[in-house]
Amino acid sequence: MTIVKYKTNIQCTGCIKSLTPVLNNLDNIDSWKVDLDHQDRFLEVELDDDKKDVVFNAVKGLGFEIEEIQ
């Protein structure tokens, strides 16, 4: 398992609502969460493989900014 953390511009529960079906339908994601309380709106994703680009492309495809944190 791999845990990847991203900085995003996800702002509210409405944003999470639009993101939920997309991330929940990705095969390589075991779990995910967004920290709306932090100014950088961290998205933390637990992957069962190392295909981080799938998550990046899915979030970017919805129009959100996303940047992996090393």
mmCIF file of the C-alpha atoms, coordinates in Angstrom:
data_MODEL
# 
_entry.id   MODEL 
# 
loop_
_atom_site.group_PDB 
_atom_site.id 
_atom_site.type_symbol 
_atom_site.label_atom_id 
_atom_site.label_alt_id 
_atom_site.label_comp_id 
_atom_site.label_asym_id 
_atom_site.label_entity_id 
_atom_site.label_seq_id 
_atom_site.pdbx_PDB_ins_code 
_atom_site.Cartn_x 
_atom_site.Cartn_y 
_atom_site.Cartn_z 
_atom_site.occupancy 
_atom_site.B_iso_or_equiv 
_atom_site.pdbx_formal_charge 
_atom_site.auth_seq_id 
_atom_site.auth_comp_id 
_atom_site.auth_asym_id 
_atom_site.auth_atom_id 
_atom_site.pdbx_PDB_model_num 
ATOM 1  C CA . MET A 1 1  ? 0.000   0.000  0.000   1.00 0.00 ? 1  MET A CA 1 
ATOM 2  C CA . THR A 1 2  ? 1.069   3.507  -0.785  1.00 0.00 ? 2  THR A CA 1 
ATOM 3  C CA . ILE A 1 3  ? -0.204  6.704  0.808   1.00 0.00 ? 3  ILE A CA 1 
ATOM 4  C CA . VAL A 1 4  ? 0.065   9.783  -1.381  1.00 0.00 ? 4  VAL A CA 1 
ATOM 5  C CA . LYS A 1 5  ? -0.688  13.320 -0.259  1.00 0.00 ? 5  LYS A CA 1 
ATOM 6  C CA . TYR A 1 6  ? -1.708  16.137 -2.591  1.00 0.00 ? 6  TYR A CA 1 
ATOM 7  C CA . LYS A 1 7  ? -2.223  19.861 -2.168  1.00 0.00 ? 7  LYS A CA 1 
ATOM 8  C CA . THR A 1 8  ? -5.500  20.863 -3.858  1.00 0.00 ? 8  THR A CA 1 
ATOM 9  C CA . ASN A 1 9  ? -7.958  23.725 -4.215  1.00 0.00 ? 9  ASN A CA 1 
ATOM 10 C CA . ILE A 1 10 ? -10.952 21.647 -3.129  1.00 0.00 ? 10 ILE A CA 1 
ATOM 11 C CA . GLN A 1 11 ? -12.990 24.175 -1.131  1.00 0.00 ? 11 GLN A CA 1 
ATOM 12 C CA . CYS A 1 12 ? -16.156 22.645 0.255   1.00 0.00 ? 12 CYS A CA 1 
ATOM 13 C CA . THR A 1 13 ? -18.398 19.634 0.722   1.00 0.00 ? 13 THR A CA 1 
ATOM 14 C CA . GLY A 1 14 ? -19.932 20.351 -2.689  1.00 0.00 ? 14 GLY A CA 1 
ATOM 15 C CA . CYS A 1 15 ? -16.500 19.863 -4.262  1.00 0.00 ? 15 CYS A CA 1 
ATOM 16 C CA . ILE A 1 16 ? -16.091 16.618 -2.349  1.00 0.00 ? 16 ILE A CA 1 
ATOM 17 C CA . LYS A 1 17 ? -19.533 15.527 -3.531  1.00 0.00 ? 17 LYS A CA 1 
ATOM 18 C CA . SER A 1 18 ? -18.444 15.906 -7.167  1.00 0.00 ? 18 SER A CA 1 
ATOM 19 C CA . LEU A 1 19 ? -15.141 14.173 -6.456  1.00 0.00 ? 19 LEU A CA 1 
ATOM 20 C CA . THR A 1 20 ? -16.616 11.208 -4.561  1.00 0.00 ? 20 THR A CA 1 
ATOM 21 C CA . PRO A 1 21 ? -18.033 9.132  -7.444  1.00 0.00 ? 21 PRO A CA 1 
ATOM 22 C CA . VAL A 1 22 ? -14.891 9.643  -9.511  1.00 0.00 ? 22 VAL A CA 1 
ATOM 23 C CA . LEU A 1 23 ? -12.416 8.565  -6.826  1.00 0.00 ? 23 LEU A CA 1 
ATOM 24 C CA . ASN A 1 24 ? -14.652 5.790  -5.510  1.00 0.00 ? 24 ASN A CA 1 
ATOM 25 C CA . ASN A 1 25 ? -14.780 4.246  -8.981  1.00 0.00 ? 25 ASN A CA 1 
ATOM 26 C CA . LEU A 1 26 ? -11.002 4.060  -9.407  1.00 0.00 ? 26 LEU A CA 1 
ATOM 27 C CA . ASP A 1 27 ? -9.825  0.487  -8.906  1.00 0.00 ? 27 ASP A CA 1 
ATOM 28 C CA . ASN A 1 28 ? -6.490  1.272  -7.290  1.00 0.00 ? 28 ASN A CA 1 
ATOM 29 C CA . ILE A 1 29 ? -7.830  3.465  -4.451  1.00 0.00 ? 29 ILE A CA 1 
ATOM 30 C CA . ASP A 1 30 ? -8.456  1.825  -1.084  1.00 0.00 ? 30 ASP A CA 1 
ATOM 31 C CA . SER A 1 31 ? -9.441  5.026  0.732   1.00 0.00 ? 31 SER A CA 1 
ATOM 32 C CA . TRP A 1 32 ? -9.198  8.789  0.473   1.00 0.00 ? 32 TRP A CA 1 
ATOM 33 C CA . LYS A 1 33 ? -9.980  11.927 2.465   1.00 0.00 ? 33 LYS A CA 1 
ATOM 34 C CA . VAL A 1 34 ? -9.763  15.692 2.090   1.00 0.00 ? 34 VAL A CA 1 
ATOM 35 C CA . ASP A 1 35 ? -8.750  17.990 4.944   1.00 0.00 ? 35 ASP A CA 1 
ATOM 36 C CA . LEU A 1 36 ? -10.978 21.029 4.424   1.00 0.00 ? 36 LEU A CA 1 
ATOM 37 C CA . ASP A 1 37 ? -9.729  22.565 7.676   1.00 0.00 ? 37 ASP A CA 1 
ATOM 38 C CA . HIS A 1 38 ? -6.169  22.996 6.378   1.00 0.00 ? 38 HIS A CA 1 
ATOM 39 C CA . GLN A 1 39 ? -5.488  25.948 4.090   1.00 0.00 ? 39 GLN A CA 1 
ATOM 40 C CA . ASP A 1 40 ? -3.782  23.660 1.546   1.00 0.00 ? 40 ASP A CA 1 
ATOM 41 C CA . ARG A 1 41 ? -6.839  21.357 1.338   1.00 0.00 ? 41 ARG A CA 1 
ATOM 42 C CA . PHE A 1 42 ? -4.800  18.180 1.510   1.00 0.00 ? 42 PHE A CA 1 
ATOM 43 C CA . LEU A 1 43 ? -6.106  15.131 -0.322  1.00 0.00 ? 43 LEU A CA 1 
ATOM 44 C CA . GLU A 1 44 ? -4.695  11.919 1.136   1.00 0.00 ? 44 GLU A CA 1 
ATOM 45 C CA . VAL A 1 45 ? -5.119  8.774  -0.930  1.00 0.00 ? 45 VAL A CA 1 
ATOM 46 C CA . GLU A 1 46 ? -4.301  5.182  -0.009  1.00 0.00 ? 46 GLU A CA 1 
ATOM 47 C CA . LEU A 1 47 ? -3.409  3.255  -3.154  1.00 0.00 ? 47 LEU A CA 1 
ATOM 48 C CA . ASP A 1 48 ? -2.968  -0.468 -3.617  1.00 0.00 ? 48 ASP A CA 1 
ATOM 49 C CA . ASP A 1 49 ? -0.382  0.169  -6.356  1.00 0.00 ? 49 ASP A CA 1 
ATOM 50 C CA . ASP A 1 50 ? 1.875   3.015  -7.445  1.00 0.00 ? 50 ASP A CA 1 
ATOM 51 C CA . LYS A 1 51 ? -0.334  4.431  -10.217 1.00 0.00 ? 51 LYS A CA 1 
ATOM 52 C CA . LYS A 1 52 ? -0.501  7.944  -8.772  1.00 0.00 ? 52 LYS A CA 1 
ATOM 53 C CA . ASP A 1 53 ? -1.122  9.467  -12.189 1.00 0.00 ? 53 ASP A CA 1 
ATOM 54 C CA . VAL A 1 54 ? -4.625  7.943  -12.254 1.00 0.00 ? 54 VAL A CA 1 
ATOM 55 C CA . VAL A 1 55 ? -5.603  9.971  -9.182  1.00 0.00 ? 55 VAL A CA 1 
ATOM 56 C CA . PHE A 1 56 ? -3.878  13.105 -10.456 1.00 0.00 ? 56 PHE A CA 1 
ATOM 57 C CA . ASN A 1 57 ? -5.622  12.911 -13.830 1.00 0.00 ? 57 ASN A CA 1 
ATOM 58 C CA . ALA A 1 58 ? -9.031  12.185 -12.281 1.00 0.00 ? 58 ALA A CA 1 
ATOM 59 C CA . VAL A 1 59 ? -8.887  15.184 -9.944  1.00 0.00 ? 59 VAL A CA 1 
ATOM 60 C CA . LYS A 1 60 ? -7.420  17.456 -12.632 1.00 0.00 ? 60 LYS A CA 1 
ATOM 61 C CA . GLY A 1 61 ? -10.128 16.272 -15.045 1.00 0.00 ? 61 GLY A CA 1 
ATOM 62 C CA . LEU A 1 62 ? -12.778 17.644 -12.685 1.00 0.00 ? 62 LEU A CA 1 
ATOM 63 C CA . GLY A 1 63 ? -11.154 21.068 -12.887 1.00 0.00 ? 63 GLY A CA 1 
ATOM 64 C CA . PHE A 1 64 ? -9.371  21.078 -9.537  1.00 0.00 ? 64 PHE A CA 1 
ATOM 65 C CA . GLU A 1 65 ? -5.771  22.085 -9.025  1.00 0.00 ? 65 GLU A CA 1 
ATOM 66 C CA . ILE A 1 66 ? -3.654  19.266 -7.637  1.00 0.00 ? 66 ILE A CA 1 
ATOM 67 C CA . GLU A 1 67 ? 0.011   18.976 -6.717  1.00 0.00 ? 67 GLU A CA 1 
ATOM 68 C CA . GLU A 1 68 ? 1.718   15.985 -5.170  1.00 0.00 ? 68 GLU A CA 1 
ATOM 69 C CA . ILE A 1 69 ? 3.543   16.666 -1.926  1.00 0.00 ? 69 ILE A CA 1 
ATOM 70 C CA . GLN A 1 70 ? 6.857   14.865 -1.614  1.00 0.00 ? 70 GLN A CA 1 
# 
